[in-house]
Amino acid sequence: MLDANIKQQLKTYLQMLRHPIELVASLDNSDKARDMEQLVQEIAECSNQVSVRLDGDYNLRPSFSIAKQGEEGRVRFAGLPMGHEFTSLLLGLLHVGGHPPKVEADVIEQIKGLQAPANGGHFETVISLSCHNCPDVVQAFNTIAALNPAFSHTMIDGGMFQPLVEQRKVMAVPTVFQGTQGDSKESFGSGRMTLEEIIAKLDTGAAEKDAAKLNAKGEFDVLIVGGGPAGAAAAIYAARKGVKTGVLTEKFGGQVLDTLGIENFISVKETEGPKLVAALEQHVKEYDIDVMSLQRAKALQKLADGKVEVELENGAKLTSKTIILSTGARWREMNVPGEAEYRNKGVAYCPHCDGPLYKGKRVAVIGGGNSGVEAAIDLAGIVKEVTLFEFDTKLKADAVLQKKLNSLPNVRVILNALTTEVNGDGSKVYGLSYKDRATDEVKQVELEGIFVQIGLLPNTDWLKGTLELSKHGEIVVDHKGHTSMEGVFAAGDCTTAPYKQIIIAMGEGANASLAAFDHLIRQ
């Protein structure tokens, strides 16, 4: 199960355990159960602080819990936590074993002070082992369960527990359910969630406390709104100038978190979005930069003294001598009947995360650019059939991608097609309607999933009427990143910069930061 190299690493990590732990497996007669028994035994062989029991009675089999010896297990894995989830297993072992998690001390105290919700403190996260967003959610809930006895958490591999996935109508991962163990479950949320987001959702009154802390921050020299590549670069360049720098962001990393393969970031042959974001975040932490996460900007205004004020959704207001807007972009939606109703019920936006849930099924991909064709190629190896719909009369993807697409036997392409409706039965998708633009005939295709890959929209709705925006909603900037408001600069995918690329966004962020500093020294 574990190769010699991984076992040696595991032995090293398990030396950090501060007290004995016990792995309790609930098994059946399946091959996966035999694999799980082998896994827990091999983990135990790596440390005399780890023991194993095979007499667990948990309702999901095969599964195993990690418990402090003498206590009930609150961290559990229903399925084999390999691939992206192996880190979740390793951290679960360490944190239950008393090794402190790498989070701020005030966050640990906030976790320990959480009260279990009225409907119970047990949470279950349905994942797929190919999902790069799922480990963050699993690790966050595991951390809460390890630190606070009022909470417990189970990771559920959707590929192993298909009947449960069908019963709960899970069509996207990660999906989190809440409720007492064994009882019916309520939906808690889906998609990427950070530890801070989860805590904020569980901690009533957190928004008011957060707003009060933000209002006491004082004035910034450079305040950056957005924590993607452009925002990170802008923050580092500003901090290196020795000025008071802050970053407001909903999620550090932005759109890059949902990007799996990155092969055009110069000097880095190949990486993944989450890895790049982790490196960016670590670089930002090397400087005196005040990063304020889980913050959504609501309004921007110029004050009488020439400074700029940003108002947040939680009511807080921050002032700064200069502002850099790097709010990025989000997936463009089709805006057709049924899309919103069936989001995460058959309509998806991340083929890497949700593709495994459609194994053996028929799916559509909307969009014939690089993203759409890449999605179709990836899905073709999992699903029964892929139908790619393109609005234009030809695909826009690179020739090498089109060649690969055309070589696949279970992919068909429909050109000149306008999607008109997502069809469903009230709980899940069963088809898609489209208009043949050549004949105006409306046709239907039966399928179980739709992956939308039609580009990006800038996150600038909150700026309408405040700054000059293009007809596409992008912030109009000059060659130095100046906007139509003095002292306000912008960079990255939210601007009129013509090419939306990670490396370009970083350059634009640095450019805007230097322009903001130039503005400061001339005041």
Residue pairs with C-beta under 8 A, 6 or more apart in sequence:
1 35
1 38
1 39
1 42
2 10
2 39
2 42
2 43
7 42
7 45
7 46
10 43
10 46
10 47
10 90
11 46
11 47
13 90
13 93
13 94
14 43
14 46
14 47
14 49
14 50
14 93
14 94
14 97
15 47
16 94
16 97
16 99
17 47
17 49
17 50
17 93
17 94
17 97
17 98
17 99
18 97
18 98
18 99
19 49
19 68
19 69
19 97
19 98
20 49
20 50
20 51
20 68
20 69
20 97
21 49
21 50
21 51
21 66
21 67
21 68
21 69
21 93
21 96
21 97
22 50
22 51
22 52
22 53
22 66
22 67
22 68
22 69
22 73
23 40
23 43
23 44
23 50
23 51
23 52
23 53
23 64
23 65
23 66
23 67
24 52
24 53
24 55
24 56
24 64
24 65
24 67
24 73
25 36
25 37
25 40
25 52
25 53
25 54
25 56
25 62
25 63
25 64
26 56
26 57
26 58
26 59
26 60
26 61
26 62
26 63
26 64
27 33
27 36
27 37
27 54
27 56
27 61
27 62
28 61
28 62
30 61
30 62
32 62
32 79
32 80
32 160
33 61
33 62
35 80
36 62
36 63
36 64
36 80
37 54
39 80
40 52
40 64
41 52
43 50
43 52
43 93
44 50
44 51
44 52
49 97
50 93
51 69
56 63
56 64
56 65
58 65
58 76
58 78
59 181
59 182
60 78
60 154
60 156
60 161
60 164
62 78
62 79
63 76
63 77
63 78
63 79
63 154
64 76
64 77
65 73
65 74
65 75
65 76
65 77
66 73
66 75
66 76
66 92
66 93
66 96
67 73
67 74
67 75
67 96
68 96
68 97
68 98
73 152
74 96
74 145
74 146
74 149
74 151
74 152
74 153
75 92
75 95
75 96
75 142
75 145
75 146
75 152
75 153
76 152
76 153
76 154
76 155
77 85
77 88
77 89
77 92
77 154
77 155
78 154
78 155
78 156
78 157
78 160
78 161
79 127
79 129
79 155
79 156
79 157
79 159
79 160
79 161
80 157
80 160
81 88
81 89
81 155
81 157
82 129
83 129
83 130
84 129
84 130
84 131
84 132
84 134
84 135
85 127
85 129
85 134
85 135
85 138
85 155
87 135
87 139
88 135
88 138
88 139
88 142
88 155
91 101
91 139
91 142
91 143
92 139
92 142
92 146
95 101
95 142
95 143
95 146
95 147
96 146
100 108
101 108
101 143
101 146
101 147
103 143
103 195
107 195
107 196
107 199
108 147
110 199
110 203
111 143
111 144
111 147
111 148
111 199
112 147
112 148
114 144
114 148
114 150
114 151
114 199
114 202
114 203
115 150
116 150
116 151
117 178
117 202
119 178
119 179
119 180
119 186
120 178
120 179
120 180
120 181
120 183
121 148
121 150
121 151
121 152
122 151
122 152
122 153
122 154
122 178
122 179
122 180
122 181
123 141
123 145
123 151
123 152
123 153
123 154
123 176
123 177
123 178
123 188
124 153
124 154
124 155
124 156
124 176
124 177
124 178
124 185
125 134
125 137
125 138
125 141
125 153
125 154
125 155
125 156
125 174
125 175
125 176
125 177
126 156
126 158
126 161
126 164
126 165
126 168
126 170
126 173
126 174
126 175
126 176
126 177
127 134
127 135
127 137
127 138
127 155
127 156
127 157
127 158
127 173
127 174
128 134
128 157
128 158
128 159
128 173
128 353
128 354
128 355
128 356
128 357
129 157
129 159
129 356
130 352
130 353
130 355
130 356
131 173
131 174
131 352
131 353
131 354
131 356
132 260
132 272
132 273
132 274
132 352
132 353
133 173
133 174
133 191
133 192
133 257
133 258
133 274
133 350
133 353
134 173
134 174
134 353
136 192
136 193
136 194
136 274
137 174
137 176
137 192
137 193
137 198
138 153
138 155
138 174
139 195
140 193
140 194
140 195
140 198
141 151
141 153
141 176
141 198
142 153
142 155
143 195
144 151
144 153
144 195
144 198
144 199
144 202
145 151
145 152
145 153
152 181
156 164
158 164
158 165
158 170
158 173
158 356
158 357
159 356
159 359
164 170
165 357
168 175
168 177
168 185
169 345
169 427
169 428
170 357
171 344
171 345
171 346
171 348
171 354
171 357
171 428
171 429
171 449
172 190
172 191
172 344
172 348
172 350
172 353
172 354
172 357
173 190
173 353
173 354
173 356
173 357
174 190
174 191
174 192
174 193
174 353
175 187
175 189
175 190
175 344
176 187
176 188
176 189
176 190
176 193
177 185
177 186
177 187
177 188
178 185
178 186
178 187
178 188
179 185
179 186
188 201
189 201
190 344
191 344
192 251
192 257
192 258
194 251
194 293
194 294
196 293
196 294
197 251
197 294
199 206
200 206
200 207
200 210
200 294
207 314
208 314
210 294
210 314
210 316
211 312
211 314
211 315
211 316
212 316
214 292
214 295
214 312
214 314
214 316
214 318
215 316
215 317
215 318
217 246
217 290
217 318
219 244
219 307
219 319
219 320
219 321
220 244
220 245
220 246
220 290
220 318
220 319
220 320
220 321
221 238
221 243
221 244
221 245
221 320
221 321
221 322
221 520
222 234
222 235
222 238
222 243
222 244
222 245
222 246
222 320
222 321
222 322
222 323
222 324
222 513
222 516
222 517
222 520
223 245
223 246
223 247
223 248
223 308
223 310
223 318
223 320
223 322
223 323
223 324
224 231
224 234
224 235
224 238
224 245
224 246
224 247
224 248
224 323
224 324
224 326
225 231
225 248
225 249
225 297
225 310
225 323
225 324
225 325
225 326
225 327
226 247
226 248
226 249
226 254
226 325
226 326
226 327
226 328
226 459
226 492
226 494
227 247
227 248
227 249
227 250
227 251
227 252
227 253
227 254
227 291
227 293
227 326
228 249
228 253
228 254
228 255
228 256
228 326
228 328
228 492
228 493
228 505
229 254
229 256
229 280
229 492
229 502
229 503
229 505
229 506
229 509
230 326
230 328
230 491
230 492
230 493
230 505
230 506
230 508
230 509
230 512
231 247
231 249
231 254
231 324
231 326
231 491
231 492
231 509
232 247
232 252
232 280
232 281
232 283
232 284
232 506
232 509
233 491
233 505
233 506
233 507
233 508
233 509
233 510
233 513
234 324
234 326
234 491
234 509
234 510
234 512
234 513
234 516
235 245
235 247
235 284
235 287
235 289
235 291
235 513
236 283
236 284
236 287
236 289
236 513
237 509
237 510
237 513
237 514
237 517
238 245
238 289
238 324
238 513
238 516
238 517
239 245
239 287
239 288
239 289
240 287
241 517
243 517
243 520
244 290
245 287
245 288
245 289
245 290
246 289
246 290
246 291
246 292
246 318
246 320
247 284
247 289
247 290
247 291
247 292
248 292
248 295
248 297
248 310
248 312
248 318
249 291
249 292
249 293
249 295
250 293
250 294
250 295
250 296
251 257
251 293
252 277
252 280
252 281
252 284
252 291
252 293
253 273
253 274
253 276
253 277
253 280
253 281
254 328
255 328
255 329
255 330
255 456
255 493
256 273
256 276
256 277
256 502
257 273
257 274
257 277
258 273
258 349
258 350
259 272
259 273
259 502
260 272
260 273
260 352
261 270
261 272
262 268
262 270
262 271
262 272
262 273
262 276
262 502
263 269
263 270
264 501
264 503
265 271
265 276
265 502
265 503
266 503
268 276
276 502
284 291
285 291
295 312
295 313
295 314
295 316
296 312
296 313
297 310
297 311
297 312
297 313
297 327
297 462
298 311
298 312
298 313
298 462
299 310
299 311
299 462
299 466
300 308
300 309
300 310
300 311
300 323
300 325
300 462
300 463
300 466
300 467
300 485
300 488
301 308
301 309
301 311
301 466
302 308
302 309
302 485
302 486
302 487
303 309
303 319
306 486
306 487
306 523
307 319
307 320
307 321
307 487
308 319
308 320
308 321
308 322
308 323
308 485
308 487
308 488
309 317
309 318
309 319
310 317
310 318
310 319
310 320
310 323
311 317
312 318
321 487
321 520
321 523
322 487
322 488
322 489
322 516
322 519
322 520
323 487
323 488
323 489
324 481
324 488
324 489
324 490
324 491
324 509
324 512
324 513
324 516
325 463
325 475
325 483
325 488
325 489
325 490
325 491
325 494
326 490
326 491
326 492
326 494
326 505
326 509
326 512
327 458
327 459
327 460
327 492
327 494
328 458
328 459
328 492
328 493
328 494
328 505
329 456
329 457
329 458
329 459
329 493
329 494
329 500
330 456
330 457
330 459
331 349
331 452
331 456
331 457
332 452
332 454
332 455
332 456
332 457
333 339
333 340
333 452
333 457
334 366
334 419
334 422
334 452
334 454
336 419
336 420
336 421
336 422
337 420
337 421
337 422
338 347
338 421
338 422
338 423
338 424
338 429
339 347
339 422
339 452
341 422
341 424
342 422
342 424
342 428
342 429
342 450
345 424
345 427
345 428
345 429
346 422
346 424
346 428
346 429
346 430
346 448
346 449
346 450
347 422
347 429
347 449
347 450
347 452
348 354
348 449
348 450
348 451
348 452
349 451
349 452
349 453
350 451
351 365
351 375
351 378
351 379
351 451
351 453
352 378
354 449
354 451
355 378
355 379
355 382
355 383
355 451
356 382
357 449
358 379
358 382
358 383
358 448
358 449
359 382
359 383
360 383
360 384
361 383
361 384
361 447
361 448
361 449
362 383
362 384
362 385
362 386
362 387
362 446
362 447
362 448
362 449
363 379
363 383
363 385
363 386
363 387
363 447
363 448
363 449
363 450
363 451
364 386
364 387
364 388
364 389
364 432
364 445
364 447
364 449
364 450
364 451
365 372
365 375
365 376
365 379
365 386
365 387
365 388
365 389
365 450
365 451
365 453
366 372
366 389
366 419
366 450
366 451
366 452
366 453
366 454
367 375
367 388
367 389
367 390
367 452
367 453
367 454
367 455
368 388
368 389
368 390
368 391
368 392
368 394
368 395
368 396
368 397
368 413
368 415
369 395
369 396
369 397
369 453
369 454
369 455
370 396
370 397
370 398
370 401
371 453
371 455
372 388
372 390
372 397
372 453
372 454
373 388
373 395
373 397
373 401
373 402
373 405
374 397
374 401
375 451
375 453
376 386
376 388
376 405
376 408
376 411
377 401
377 404
377 405
377 408
377 411
379 386
379 451
380 386
380 408
380 410
380 411
383 410
383 449
384 410
385 410
385 411
385 412
385 447
386 408
386 410
386 411
386 412
387 411
387 412
387 413
387 414
387 445
387 447
388 405
388 411
388 412
388 413
388 414
389 414
389 417
389 419
389 432
389 434
390 396
390 413
390 414
390 415
390 416
390 417
391 416
391 417
391 418
391 437
392 415
392 416
393 415
393 416
394 415
395 402
395 405
395 413
395 415
397 405
405 411
405 413
414 434
416 436
416 437
416 438
417 434
417 435
417 436
417 437
418 434
418 435
418 437
419 432
419 433
419 434
420 433
420 434
420 435
420 442
421 432
421 433
422 429
422 432
422 433
422 450
423 429
423 430
423 431
423 432
423 433
423 444
424 430
424 431
428 448
429 447
429 448
429 449
429 450
430 446
430 447
430 448
431 444
431 445
431 446
431 447
432 444
432 445
432 447
432 450
433 442
433 443
433 444
434 442
434 443
434 444
434 445
435 441
435 442
435 443
436 442
436 443
456 493
456 500
457 473
458 472
458 473
458 474
458 475
458 493
458 494
458 495
459 494
460 469
460 473
460 474
460 475
460 494
461 473
463 469
463 475
464 473
466 485
467 475
467 476
467 483
467 484
467 485
467 488
467 490
468 475
468 476
468 483
468 484
469 475
469 476
470 476
470 496
474 494
474 495
474 496
475 483
475 490
475 494
475 495
475 496
476 483
476 484
476 495
476 496
477 483
477 489
477 490
477 491
477 495
477 496
477 497
477 512
480 489
480 511
480 512
480 514
480 515
481 489
481 490
481 491
481 495
481 508
481 511
481 512
481 515
481 516
482 489
482 515
483 489
483 490
487 519
489 512
489 513
489 515
489 516
489 519
490 512
491 497
491 505
491 508
491 509
491 511
491 512
492 505
492 508
492 509
493 500
493 505
495 508
497 504
497 505
497 508
